[in-house]
Amino acid sequence: MNGADTAFVLISAALVMLMTPGLAFFYGGMVRVKSALNMLMMSFVSLGIVSILWVLYGYSLAFGGDIGGGLLGNFDHLALSGIDATTLTGGDEGIPVFAFAAFQLMFAALTPALMSGALADRVKFTAWSLFIALWVTVVYFPVAHWVWQEDGWLYQLDVIDFAGGTAVHINAGVGALAAVLVVGKRIGFRKEPMRPHNLPLVMLGAALLWFGWFGFNAGSALAADGTAATMALNTQVATGAAMLGWLVYERVRHGAFTTLGAASGAVAGLVAITPSGAHVNALGAILIGIVAGAVCSWAVSLKYRLGYDDSLDVVGVHLVGGVIGTLLVGVLAIDGVGGLNQLGKQAIGAFSVMAFSFVVSWLLAKLVDKLIGFRATEDEETSGLDQAFHAETGYDFSTVGGTPASRNTVQDLTGTGAAAPRNKKVDA
């Protein structure tokens, strides 16, 4: 066993785990206050559900020996059978398989959590939980096998996806789009303001994602070596470039540099460099970041033009950013890897995952809708999902400003302590 590499992978696994609560904060600050806790829970519950399924059969389906055609792993490692603390990857000099399994588990838990932002404010918590269990089983585990297992058909095709552009981001982005088309739009979409309720929380979540992403990307080298160092550097510069690209685009297009734009641009850069960062130099990483920031900023507006209600821009950031990173590595890869031939392979990888995930995700969402109903009731959605499903609220506004609200007034939520007339509706 290589102790240094083992420690590196275990630390990276912990960093990737932090990304799921970071995502919860990022998404939680972007929704309206009445459903903030529900948004947090939609991410957190993925850690519980996927962890159990991963041990029972997920690891085996994703990384077990191929059952044929490079499509799915076998059942040799159900409940992690045939593996113990002495089982190593890579022969005599490797890391424990348990360390690799723990690292990959964090990817599996994060991916469906990414989808939750598209469905914010309007789905049943039980339905979402069931959808997660079905989706990782039928979509994520097979696609992870395609991309990262040596027998997988995209791996055999030499598609480059170092840390998850296809298996994680394209997969989650297009799966979210399919689910959105089944569930439908939020009440008041395009008619009522649906502004983020807590932008500092969004920035905190983005910072945690940025921090954890070093484990996500550099950790995928599975060794403390030059490849991990290259990936770490490229992760940082691509993310910074994407944030600037997004801000410049929105300043030109909308006239302001917003904190939401800075946070979203950073995430777009993290997404785009994920598949490509180990195969490009720093200048290539900067170019990928700039393109991802500007294009993803433009792409988030498509939901208004095309009429699909992707609440928190999962499609515009993760699907579009994943496609950008996956394709551009075919153009910008160094050491003789890039070129038209590689670009063609990258396109096959991106669009095959996109087609498979969209169709199967749509069918799964339809199945959940038929079985238990995917959508919350109109009353639950209007009053807020926090009370409806969790019997809690994210904030106590009863004494805002230090003065209890009178029976005849509604407390001002700006923090000034002034009471608003009862007939004035407070936007929460």
Residue pairs with C-beta under 8 A, 6 or more apart in sequence:
1 88
1 93
1 94
1 95
1 96
2 93
2 94
2 95
2 223
4 224
5 94
5 95
5 222
5 223
5 224
6 95
6 96
6 99
7 224
8 219
8 223
8 224
8 228
9 95
9 99
9 100
9 103
9 219
9 222
10 99
10 102
10 103
11 215
11 219
12 103
12 214
12 215
12 216
12 218
12 219
12 220
13 99
13 102
13 103
13 105
13 106
13 215
13 219
14 215
15 211
15 212
15 213
15 214
15 215
15 216
15 219
16 103
16 106
16 107
16 110
16 212
16 215
16 216
16 219
17 47
17 106
17 109
17 212
18 208
18 211
18 212
18 215
19 106
19 110
19 208
19 209
19 212
19 213
19 215
19 216
20 43
20 44
20 46
20 47
20 106
20 109
20 110
20 113
21 43
21 44
21 208
22 205
22 206
22 207
22 208
22 209
22 211
22 212
23 43
23 110
23 113
23 114
23 205
23 209
24 39
24 40
24 42
24 43
24 44
24 113
24 205
25 40
25 201
25 202
25 204
25 205
25 208
26 201
26 202
26 204
26 205
26 206
26 208
26 209
26 263
26 267
27 39
27 40
27 42
27 43
27 116
27 117
27 120
27 205
27 312
28 36
28 37
28 39
28 40
28 198
28 201
28 205
28 394
29 36
29 196
29 197
29 198
29 199
29 200
29 201
29 202
29 203
29 204
29 205
30 39
30 117
30 120
30 196
30 202
30 260
30 312
31 39
31 120
31 121
31 196
31 197
31 311
31 312
32 121
32 194
32 195
32 197
32 384
32 428
33 197
33 198
33 384
33 394
33 395
33 428
34 383
34 384
34 385
34 386
34 387
34 393
34 428
35 120
35 121
35 384
35 385
35 386
36 197
36 198
36 386
36 394
36 395
37 386
37 390
37 392
37 393
37 394
38 121
38 125
38 384
38 385
38 386
38 389
38 390
39 116
39 117
39 120
39 121
41 125
41 389
41 390
42 113
42 116
42 119
42 120
42 125
42 128
43 113
43 116
45 125
45 128
45 129
45 132
46 109
46 110
46 112
46 113
46 116
46 132
47 109
47 113
49 129
49 132
49 133
49 136
50 58
50 105
50 108
50 109
50 112
50 132
50 136
51 105
51 109
53 133
53 136
53 137
54 101
54 104
54 105
54 108
54 109
55 79
55 80
56 78
56 79
57 75
57 78
57 79
57 137
57 141
58 105
58 108
58 136
58 137
58 141
59 77
59 80
59 101
59 104
59 105
60 73
60 74
60 75
60 76
60 77
60 78
61 72
61 73
61 75
61 137
61 141
61 142
61 145
62 73
62 104
62 108
62 140
62 141
62 142
62 144
62 145
62 148
62 149
63 73
63 77
63 100
63 101
63 104
63 144
63 145
63 148
63 149
64 73
64 74
64 75
64 76
64 77
65 73
65 74
65 76
65 151
66 72
66 73
66 74
66 145
66 149
66 151
66 152
67 73
67 74
69 153
70 145
70 146
70 151
70 152
70 153
70 154
70 155
70 156
71 142
71 145
71 146
71 153
72 141
72 142
72 145
73 141
73 145
73 149
76 82
77 83
80 98
80 101
83 97
83 98
83 101
85 96
85 98
86 96
87 96
87 97
87 98
88 94
88 95
88 96
88 97
89 95
89 96
89 97
89 100
89 222
95 222
100 222
103 219
103 222
104 144
104 148
107 144
107 164
107 167
107 168
107 216
108 136
108 140
108 141
108 144
110 168
111 136
111 140
111 164
111 167
111 168
111 171
111 172
112 131
112 132
112 135
112 136
112 140
112 172
114 168
114 169
114 172
114 173
114 176
114 314
114 318
115 135
115 172
115 175
115 176
115 179
115 314
116 128
117 176
117 310
117 311
117 312
117 313
117 314
118 176
118 177
118 179
118 180
118 310
118 311
118 312
118 314
118 315
119 128
119 176
119 179
119 180
119 183
119 311
120 311
120 312
121 186
121 194
121 311
121 381
121 385
122 183
122 184
122 186
122 187
122 311
122 375
122 376
122 381
122 385
123 183
123 374
123 375
123 376
124 372
124 373
124 374
124 375
124 376
124 389
125 385
125 389
125 390
126 372
127 368
127 369
127 372
127 373
127 374
127 375
130 368
130 371
130 372
131 179
131 364
131 365
131 368
131 374
134 364
134 367
134 368
135 175
135 361
135 364
138 360
138 364
139 171
139 175
139 356
139 357
139 360
139 361
139 364
140 167
140 171
143 166
143 167
143 171
143 353
143 356
143 357
144 167
145 151
145 152
146 152
146 153
146 154
146 155
146 167
146 353
147 154
147 155
147 159
147 161
147 166
147 167
147 349
147 353
148 155
148 161
148 167
149 155
150 156
154 161
154 166
154 348
154 349
154 352
154 353
157 345
157 348
157 349
158 342
158 345
159 166
159 345
159 346
159 348
159 349
160 275
160 276
160 279
160 326
160 329
160 330
160 333
160 337
160 342
160 345
160 346
161 167
161 275
161 326
161 349
162 217
162 220
162 231
162 274
162 275
162 276
162 277
162 278
162 279
163 216
163 217
163 220
163 231
163 274
163 275
163 277
163 278
164 216
164 220
164 274
164 275
165 271
165 272
165 274
165 275
165 276
165 322
165 325
165 326
165 350
166 275
166 322
166 326
166 349
166 350
166 353
167 353
168 274
168 322
169 271
169 274
169 318
169 319
169 321
169 322
169 325
170 318
170 319
170 322
170 323
170 326
170 350
170 353
170 354
170 357
171 353
171 357
172 314
172 318
172 319
173 314
173 315
173 317
173 318
173 319
173 320
173 322
174 315
174 319
174 353
174 354
174 357
174 358
174 361
175 357
175 358
175 361
176 310
176 314
176 315
176 318
176 319
176 361
177 308
177 310
177 314
177 315
177 319
177 358
178 357
178 358
178 359
178 361
178 362
178 365
179 361
179 362
179 365
179 374
180 308
180 309
180 310
180 315
181 308
181 362
182 362
182 365
182 366
182 369
182 374
183 365
183 369
183 374
183 375
184 309
184 375
185 307
185 308
185 309
186 194
186 309
186 311
186 381
187 378
187 381
187 382
188 194
189 309
190 304
193 427
194 311
195 427
196 202
196 260
197 428
199 259
199 260
202 259
202 260
202 263
203 259
203 262
203 263
205 263
206 262
206 263
206 264
206 266
206 267
209 266
209 267
209 270
210 239
210 266
210 270
213 235
213 239
213 270
213 274
214 232
214 235
214 236
216 274
217 231
217 232
217 234
217 235
217 270
217 273
217 274
217 277
218 228
218 229
218 231
218 232
218 235
219 228
220 231
220 278
221 227
221 228
221 231
221 278
227 278
230 277
230 278
231 277
231 278
233 282
233 285
234 273
234 277
234 278
234 280
234 281
234 282
234 284
234 285
235 270
235 273
235 277
235 285
237 282
237 285
237 286
237 289
238 269
238 270
238 272
238 273
238 277
238 285
238 286
238 288
238 289
238 292
239 266
239 269
239 270
239 273
239 289
240 266
240 269
240 289
241 269
241 285
241 286
241 287
241 288
241 289
241 290
241 293
242 265
242 266
242 268
242 269
242 270
242 272
242 289
242 290
242 292
242 293
242 296
243 262
243 265
243 266
243 269
243 289
243 293
244 265
244 290
244 293
245 265
245 269
245 289
245 290
245 291
245 292
245 293
245 294
245 297
246 261
246 262
246 264
246 265
246 268
246 293
246 294
246 296
246 297
247 257
247 258
247 261
247 262
247 265
247 293
248 293
248 294
249 293
249 294
249 297
249 298
250 256
250 257
250 258
250 261
250 297
251 257
253 297
253 298
261 297
264 296
264 297
264 300
264 313
264 317
265 293
265 296
265 297
267 317
267 321
268 292
268 293
268 296
268 297
268 317
268 320
268 321
269 288
269 289
269 292
269 293
269 321
271 292
271 296
271 317
271 318
271 321
271 322
271 325
272 288
272 289
272 291
272 292
272 321
272 322
272 324
272 325
272 328
273 285
273 288
273 289
273 292
273 325
274 322
274 325
275 322
275 325
275 326
275 329
276 284
276 285
276 288
276 325
276 326
276 328
276 329
276 332
276 333
277 285
279 329
279 333
279 334
279 335
279 337
279 338
280 288
280 329
280 332
280 333
280 334
281 334
284 328
284 332
284 333
284 334
287 328
287 332
288 324
288 325
288 328
288 332
291 324
291 328
292 320
292 321
292 324
292 325
295 320
295 324
296 316
296 317
296 320
296 321
296 324
299 315
299 316
299 317
299 320
300 313
300 316
300 317
301 316
302 315
302 316
303 309
303 310
303 313
303 315
303 316
308 315
310 316
319 354
322 350
323 350
323 354
326 346
326 349
326 350
327 343
327 346
327 347
327 350
329 338
329 342
329 346
330 338
330 339
330 340
330 342
330 343
330 344
330 345
330 346
330 347
331 338
331 343
332 338
333 342
365 374
368 374
369 375
375 381
376 385
376 388
376 389
380 388
380 389
384 393
386 392
386 393
386 394
387 393
397 405
397 411
397 413
398 404
398 405
398 411
399 405
400 411
400 412
400 413
400 415
400 417
401 411
401 412
401 415
401 416
401 417
401 418
402 417
403 417
403 419
405 411
405 419
406 419
408 422
409 419
409 420
409 421
409 422
410 419
410 420
410 421
410 422
410 424
410 426
411 419
411 420
411 426
412 418
412 419
412 420
412 426
413 426
413 428
420 426
